[in-house]
Amino acid sequence: MAVQEAGQGVHGGGCTCGDCPHGAREGHRQAVAEFGARRDELATGRGLPVQLAYSEGASRQWISDELTESARAVAERSRAAGEAWLIRVWRRTLVVLWGWVALLFLAQAVTAIGPGWTVSRTAGLAAAACLAGLLTAGARLHRAHGGLLAPLVGEDNRLSTSRAVAAAWVLCAVYSVLFLAFRLAVSAPVSAPVGLGLRRAAALLTLVGVSCLIAVVVRRVVTVRILTQRLQKVQADRPHPADLLCDDNGRGSFTDAQYVLISAAALTYAVVLLTRRPDELPHLSWGLAVLVLVSAAVYLAGKYAEGGRPVVLSVIRAREPGGLDGPIRTGDDIEIRGAGFVPPGAGSPDRLARMSVRIGHVHVHVPLVPVPGGFTNPTDTSVVVPVPVEVEPGRVDVQVVTAAGAESNRMTIDVTD
């Protein structure tokens, strides 16, 4: 029902179809609002079929199935809105890029009123226009993937901090070389600038090389840790600027933030040096270079330390208030306690619905238990599932499978008749 209602609309200000970027965005917003209303309605017990009202297990399963179907519809709308956003944002990145070129021209024109126009101003403007032209050509080739953002988006559809920092250092180096090249081209015939020597540019080259190496190593580390189930990753619907400073849950990350801030400060210093000494590459001090290298090492260590596989600590029989204590039997609810059941970024309803528990040889899907504004089951530290009648009495293993596909350790329980 939510999908049919969300799919209605016409092209224009209120369009909610998926045939245009505006419609995909509005359709997603409407689907989210309808899902929230439906979840809160079912959480209060309204909207249940009459024949299920007297069966707690059947009503819980029906509610979970209803919410799972609606959550999948919301997820489809979210993915469509994310793809439309990438197609739409590539033009905005070009506007920002050429806006910086225009701002540079205005700044040079204003500062040239007194001393006059110089060769360095011409070279700087020509280098900026040339670099912007190259980036524009690359953005057009990847306009379906965000244009200029395409090289910065990781496999999880989030902006990569390591790639963004490496790209910033590469752009700084490319602009510096183009600046010197144009300055040499428009000036009187002289010998090659001494500022291109290896001794003066050693620190800059070191930072460019290390930042690029960090981006490659981080990609390899994340891939290996995912394959060995030591890290859980789920894809985001679309990139966000906050990805550069936050973890997958959207919380601020110290390792990412310090790497971005220190690199940004060093890049600012390099640009000022190039402005003050336009006849050579930025001659960065080794003290500043070591500071950036230490920051990069902390960032890389943080990537090695983050994440972890789900862990089951205990399994108990879930007892309702007023119920009798006893052993675990088929049909009873069991509560699995542990950690890491909900991976970072997997808190959306459609991903919560993908969780399952393996009891012996039977896979049990984790039911969604709604409350106004959220869910009480599953959580990151607790999962409640019923023991199906297909489970044979005896000692059986219990294992949690998260939305990211990671499997927890096995915990043995006794199931009686």
N, C-alpha and C positions, 0 to 999 in steps of 0.2 A: 504494500500500500504506500509506504514511504517513497519507494522508487517511482511508482506511477505518479504520485503527486509532485515529486521533485522534477520529473521529466516534463511536466506541463509548462507551457510558457511560450512566448513568442520572442523573436529577435527585437531587441530594444533595451530600454532601461531596466525592465523587469525580467529579462530573458533568463531562464534557468536550464536551458538545454545544453548539450555538450558540443554544439556545432561551432561555438565561438568562444574565445577566451573569457569574455565577460559572462557568458552563460555558464561556463564550467565553474567559475568562481562563485557566482550567485547560487548555482545548483548545489554546490558543496555546503554553503552556509545554510541553505534551507534544509538540506538533509541532516546536518548536525543538529539543528534546532528541533526537527521532528523526532530524531532519535532520543534526544534528551527528554523531550516531553513523554515519549513512549516509555522510556526507562523509569521515569519518576512515577508514571501511572501504574506500571506493573509492580513497582516497589511498594506501593501502598495497597496492593491487592485488587485494584480496579482493572477491569478488562479481561479477567480470567473467564474461560468457558465454565458454565455451570456444572458440567459433568466432571470437571477436574478440581472443583473447589474443596472437596472433602479428601483428596489424596495429596498429601504433602510432597511425596516423591514425584508423582506425575505432574503436579502443578509446577514444581521447580524445574523439571525437565522441559516442560512446555515453554515456560518463561525464558529459559536459557536458549532454546531453539529460536524463539521469536527474536530475541535480542541479537543472537548471532547472525540471523538473516539480515536484520536491519543494519547491523554493524558492517557487514560485507558491502551493503549498498553504499554506506557512508564512505567506506574505504575506496570503492571504485570512483566515487565522486571526488575524493581527495586526490587520488592519483591523476584523474583527468585535470583537476585544477592545477596540480603541480606541473604537468606537461604544458598546459596553457601558459603558466607563469614563465616557464623557461623560454617559450617562443616569444612571449611579450617582452621579457626583460632584456633581450639582446640589443634591442634598439635603444633602450634606456642607458645601457652601458656605453654605447657609442656616443650618446648625447653627453654623458659625463666626461668621456675621454676628450672629445673635441671642445667641450666646455673648458677643460683645463688648458688646452692649447690657446683658446681665445683669452683666457685669464692671463696666461703668460704674455701674450701679445700686449694686452692692456697694461700689465705691470711694466713691461719694457718701454712702452710708449710714454707712460707717465714718468718713469725714472730717467728717460732720455731727454726731458725738456731742458734741463740745465746743461749737462755735459755733452749732449748730442748722441746721435746714433753711432754705435761702434760695430766693429767686426764681430765681437763676441756676441752682441745682441742678435745679429743676423744669423750667426752659427747656431745659437741656442734655439731660435725660433724655427730654423730649418730642420734641426735635429728633432725637435718636438713634433713637427708636422710629418717628417719622414717616419718616425716611430709610430705615430698615430695612424698613418696610412697603412703600415704593415699590420698593425693590430686590427684595423678595420677589415682588411682582406681576410685575416684569419677568423675574425668574428663572423663574417658572412658564410664561411665554409661550415661553421658550427652553430649556425643560428637556431637550429632545432634543439640544441643542447645548452642554450644559455649564452651563446656568443663568447664574449671575453671570459665568462665564468667557466666555460667548458673544461679548460685545463686544470682548474682549481677544485673541481668537484670530484670527490672520491667515489669508490665503488659503492659506498653506502648512501649515495645521493646527498651527502653533506659537504659543505665547504671544508677543505683540508687545510689545517693550520700550517703544516710543513710545506705544502705546495704553494700556499699564498706567500709565505716568507721567502721561499726560494725564488718565486716569480718576481717578487719585489727587488731582490738583489740582482737578478738577471736583468731586469729592466733598467735598474740604476747603472749597471755596467754597460749595457748596450747604448743607453742615452749618452753616457760619458764618451764612449768611443765615437759615436756619430757626431757629437758636439765638436770633438777635436778634429774629426775628418772634415766637417764643413768649415771649421775655422781655418784649417790649413788650405782648403780649396779657395776660399774667398780672400785670403790674405796675400801679401806679396810673396814671391818665391823665396823660401828660406829652407833651412834644413829641417828635418823631422823634429818635432817637439821632444825635448828631453823628458817630458812628463810621461812618456810611454815606456820608460825603462822599467825593468822588472823589479828593481829595488824599491822604487817609489810605490808601485802598485801591488806589492806582495801581499799586504794585509787585505786589500780589496779582493784580490783574486782568491785568497784563502777563504774569505767569508762567502764568496760566490760558490766556490767548490764545495765547502762544507755544508752550506744550506741545501744545495742540490743533492748531495750525498745523503743528508738527513731525510729528505723527502723520499728517496729511493729505499733507504733502510727501513723507514717507518712503514711503507707499504708492504715490504717483505715481512716485517715483524707481525703486522696485523694479520696478513694472510696465513702465515704459519700458525699463529695462535688460534685463529678461527678453525683451521683444519684439524688441529690437535685438541679442540674443544676447551682451550684455556681462556678463550675470549668469546663473548656472545655479542653478535652484531645483527641489528635489524635495519632495513632500509628506511630512510626518511621519505616523506612524501615529496619534499622539495628542499633545496638548499636555503639556509637562512644566514644572514650576516653574523648572528650570534654564535654560529658554529665555530667561528675562529677563536672564541674565548670560552666556550662552554663544552661540557661533555655531551654524550648522546641523550642524556636526560634533560638537557637544557639548563643544568646547574653550572655555575662558574667553575672553571678549571684553573687551578693555580699554575700548573706547568704550561698550559697553553697560553694563558694570559701573560705570564712573565716572558715567554719566548717572543710573543707578538710585540709587547711594549718595548723590550730592550732592542729588538731588531728595528722597530720603528724609530727609536731614538738614534740608533747608529746610522740609519738611512738618512735621517734629517741632517745629521752632522756631515755625512758624505755630500749631500746636495749643497749645503752651505759652503763646504770646501771647494766644490766645483764652481760655485758662483764667485767666490773670492779669488780663486786661482784658475782661471779658464784655460791656461796653457798646459795643464797636466791633469792626469787622472787623480781622483781624490786620494790624497796621501794620508790614509788613516793610521793612527797610532796603534802600536801593538797592544797597548793597554786596553783600548776600546775593542780591538779584535778578540782579545782573550775574554773580555766580558761577554761578548756575543757567543763565543765558543762554549763558555761555561753554561750560558743560558740554553744553548742547543743540547748540551749533554744532559741537563736537567730534564728538558723536554723529552729526549729519547729515553731516559730512565723511567719517566712517567708512563711512556707507552709500554715499556716492558712490565711495569708493575700493575697496570690497570686491568680490570676484568677478572674473570674467574668462572669456573663451571658451577652449575647448581649443586648444592650439597643437601642431602637428606640427613637430618640429625635424629629424628625419632618419628614413629608412627603410632598413634593412639586411636582408640575407639572414641568417636565423637558422641557425646551423650547430651540429649536435650534436658533442660531443667525439669526435674521431677522424675526423670527416667531412672531405671535400675542399672547398676554396674554389672558388667559381665564380659565374657570374651568376645572377640570379633567373629561375627557370623555373616553369612551372605545376606545382603540386603541392608546391613548396617553401614553407617557413614564412618569413614576413617579420616582423621586429620593428620596430614603430613607436615611436619615442622622442619624448617631448615633455613636456607638462605639462597638467594640468586635465582628464585623461580621466575621472576619477571625481569628480563634483561633491560638494560637502559634503552629507553626509547620505545619499549614494547608495552606501554601502559594503555594504548588505545583498545577499545572493545574488540575490534576484529582480531587483534593479535592475542589478547587474553583468551579469546575463544579457540585459538589454535593450540593451547596447552592440552596435554594429555598425561595420563598416569598409566603405566604398565603394571598390572597386578597379575603375577604369574604369566600366562600367555594371553591375557585379555587386555586390550587397550580401552581405557575409560576416558572419555572426553570430560574435561573439567567444566562443571556447570557454572554459568554466570549467575551470581546472586546479587541482584541490584538493591541499592538504597538510594534515596534522593541525592543526586549529585555524584554518584559513583557506584562502586561495587565492593562488597565485603569478601567475595571469593571469585577468583583467586587473588592472593597477595604475594608480595615478594618473599615472605617468610612462612606462609601457611597456605595449604591447599586442602580442601575438603571434597571428597568424592565418595560415591556409594560403592560397595563391594558387590559386583553383579553376581547373579546366580550361576553364571558360567564358570566362576572360579571354584575349583574343586577344593574341598576341605584338606587341610594339611599345612605344611610350611611352604609359603610362597614369597617371592621377591616383589618388592615395590620399588618402582623407579619413576622419576618425573622427567618428562620430555618438554622442554620449554618451547616458546614460540620461535626461538632462533635455531631450533633443532638440536640443541645440546642435551645430553643425557646425564642425569645425576648418578651418584653411586647407588648401589642396591641395598635395601634394608629388608631383612627377612621378618615376616610376621606369621602368626599361627591363626588359621581360619578353621573354626569348628562348625559342626553341623548345626 
